[in-house]
Amino acid sequence: LDIVIMRELTGDVYFGEPRGVEKLADGRERGVNTMVYTSDEVERIARVSFELARKRGKKLCSIDKANVLGVTEMWRNVVQRIGDAEYPDVALSHMYVDNAAMQLVRNPKQFDVVVTGNIFGDILSDIAAQLTGSLGML
Protein backbone atom coordinates (compact mmCIF):
# COMPACT_ATOMS: atom_id res chain seq x y z
CA LEU A 1 0.00 0.00 0.00
CA ASP A 2 1.10 3.53 -0.73
CA ILE A 3 -1.50 6.11 0.34
CA VAL A 4 -0.95 9.68 1.47
CA ILE A 5 -3.67 11.28 3.58
CA MET A 6 -3.41 15.07 3.61
CA ARG A 7 -5.24 16.24 6.71
CA GLU A 8 -5.89 19.93 7.22
CA LEU A 9 -4.75 20.66 10.78
CA THR A 10 -5.72 24.23 11.70
CA GLY A 11 -9.50 24.31 11.29
CA ASP A 12 -12.63 22.23 11.63
CA VAL A 13 -14.52 21.27 14.78
CA TYR A 14 -11.30 21.07 16.81
CA PHE A 15 -10.82 24.85 16.59
CA GLY A 16 -14.17 26.30 15.48
CA GLU A 17 -16.14 28.75 17.61
CA PRO A 18 -18.49 28.61 19.39
CA ARG A 19 -17.49 25.56 21.36
CA GLY A 20 -18.00 24.19 24.83
CA VAL A 21 -20.58 22.82 27.23
CA GLU A 22 -23.19 24.96 28.93
CA LYS A 23 -25.82 24.36 31.59
CA LEU A 24 -29.33 25.16 30.44
CA ALA A 25 -31.91 26.80 32.70
CA ASP A 26 -33.75 23.50 33.15
CA GLY A 27 -30.59 21.68 34.32
CA ARG A 28 -29.79 19.93 31.05
CA GLU A 29 -26.43 20.40 29.38
CA ARG A 30 -25.77 21.51 25.83
CA GLY A 31 -22.50 20.76 24.01
CA VAL A 32 -21.44 22.65 20.90
CA ASN A 33 -18.55 22.31 18.49
CA THR A 34 -18.59 24.32 15.28
CA MET A 35 -17.12 23.08 12.01
CA VAL A 36 -15.54 26.10 10.35
CA TYR A 37 -13.36 26.53 7.27
CA THR A 38 -12.59 29.55 5.14
CA SER A 39 -11.97 29.19 1.44
CA ASP A 40 -8.31 30.21 1.83
CA GLU A 41 -7.71 27.39 4.33
CA VAL A 42 -9.18 24.90 1.85
CA GLU A 43 -7.23 26.41 -1.05
CA ARG A 44 -3.96 26.03 0.87
CA ILE A 45 -4.36 22.30 1.64
CA ALA A 46 -5.87 21.63 -1.80
CA ARG A 47 -2.88 23.10 -3.64
CA VAL A 48 -0.38 21.17 -1.53
CA SER A 49 -2.38 17.99 -2.18
CA PHE A 50 -2.65 18.60 -5.92
CA GLU A 51 1.10 19.25 -6.12
CA LEU A 52 1.82 15.99 -4.31
CA ALA A 53 -0.65 14.08 -6.48
CA ARG A 54 1.00 15.56 -9.57
CA LYS A 55 4.34 14.05 -8.44
CA ARG A 56 2.82 10.68 -7.62
CA GLY A 57 0.01 8.91 -9.48
CA LYS A 58 -1.84 12.05 -10.65
CA LYS A 59 -4.89 11.00 -8.62
CA LEU A 60 -6.46 13.03 -5.81
CA CYS A 61 -9.55 12.08 -3.82
CA SER A 62 -11.16 14.82 -1.74
CA ILE A 63 -13.16 13.52 1.21
CA ASP A 64 -16.11 15.44 2.61
CA LYS A 65 -19.71 15.11 3.75
CA ALA A 66 -21.15 17.63 1.30
CA ASN A 67 -24.55 15.93 1.25
CA VAL A 68 -25.31 17.15 4.80
CA LEU A 69 -22.61 19.63 5.92
CA GLY A 70 -22.61 23.03 4.26
CA VAL A 71 -19.01 23.70 5.24
CA THR A 72 -17.87 20.60 3.36
CA GLU A 73 -20.05 21.52 0.39
CA MET A 74 -17.94 24.70 0.25
CA TRP A 75 -14.82 22.50 0.69
CA ARG A 76 -15.84 20.37 -2.30
CA ASN A 77 -16.56 23.40 -4.49
CA VAL A 78 -13.23 25.06 -3.66
CA VAL A 79 -11.23 21.87 -4.32
CA GLN A 80 -13.07 21.35 -7.62
CA ARG A 81 -12.48 24.95 -8.69
CA ILE A 82 -8.74 24.70 -7.96
CA GLY A 83 -8.51 21.37 -9.77
CA ASP A 84 -10.33 22.63 -12.84
CA ALA A 85 -8.34 25.87 -13.05
CA GLU A 86 -4.84 24.83 -12.01
CA TYR A 87 -4.46 21.05 -12.14
CA PRO A 88 -6.25 19.65 -15.20
CA ASP A 89 -3.63 16.88 -15.39
CA VAL A 90 -4.64 15.47 -11.97
CA ALA A 91 -7.69 13.21 -11.83
CA LEU A 92 -9.87 14.59 -9.05
CA SER A 93 -12.60 12.58 -7.40
CA HIS A 94 -14.82 13.29 -4.41
CA MET A 95 -16.10 10.85 -1.83
CA TYR A 96 -18.28 11.14 1.24
CA VAL A 97 -16.39 10.31 4.41
CA ASP A 98 -18.58 7.38 5.42
CA ASN A 99 -18.04 5.73 2.05
CA ALA A 100 -14.32 6.58 2.18
CA ALA A 101 -13.97 4.76 5.50
CA MET A 102 -15.61 1.69 4.01
CA GLN A 103 -13.55 1.92 0.80
CA LEU A 104 -10.28 2.19 2.76
CA VAL A 105 -11.06 -1.14 4.36
CA ARG A 106 -12.62 -2.73 1.27
CA ASN A 107 -10.18 -1.62 -1.45
CA PRO A 108 -7.38 0.66 -0.19
CA LYS A 109 -5.36 0.43 -3.41
CA GLN A 110 -7.89 2.64 -5.20
CA PHE A 111 -6.45 5.64 -3.31
CA ASP A 112 -3.23 7.51 -3.96
CA VAL A 113 -3.46 10.99 -2.41
CA VAL A 114 -6.43 11.86 -0.21
CA VAL A 115 -7.21 15.36 1.04
CA THR A 116 -9.69 16.06 3.80
CA GLY A 117 -10.46 18.18 6.81
CA ASN A 118 -9.17 17.79 10.31
CA ILE A 119 -11.75 15.54 11.93
CA PHE A 120 -12.25 13.29 8.90
CA GLY A 121 -8.48 13.04 8.43
CA ASP A 122 -8.05 12.11 12.07
CA ILE A 123 -10.45 9.19 11.71
CA LEU A 124 -9.37 8.05 8.24
CA SER A 125 -5.66 8.09 9.05
CA ASP A 126 -6.32 5.84 12.06
CA ILE A 127 -8.27 3.45 9.84
CA ALA A 128 -5.48 3.49 7.24
CA ALA A 129 -2.90 2.80 9.94
CA GLN A 130 -4.64 -0.45 10.77
CA LEU A 131 -4.27 -1.60 7.16
CA THR A 132 -0.55 -1.96 7.80
CA GLY A 133 -0.92 -3.20 11.37
CA SER A 134 -0.22 -0.05 13.39
CA LEU A 135 0.48 3.67 13.26
CA GLY A 136 4.16 2.87 13.79
CA MET A 137 4.26 0.69 10.68
CA LEU A 138 2.42 3.33 8.67
Secondary structure by P-SEA (a helix, b strand, c coil): cbbbbbccccccccccccbbbbbccccbbbbbbbbcccaaaaaaaaaaaaaaaaacccbbbbbccccccaaaaaaaaaaaaaaaccccccbbbbbcaaaaaaaaacccccccbbbbcaaaaaaaaaaaaaaacccccc
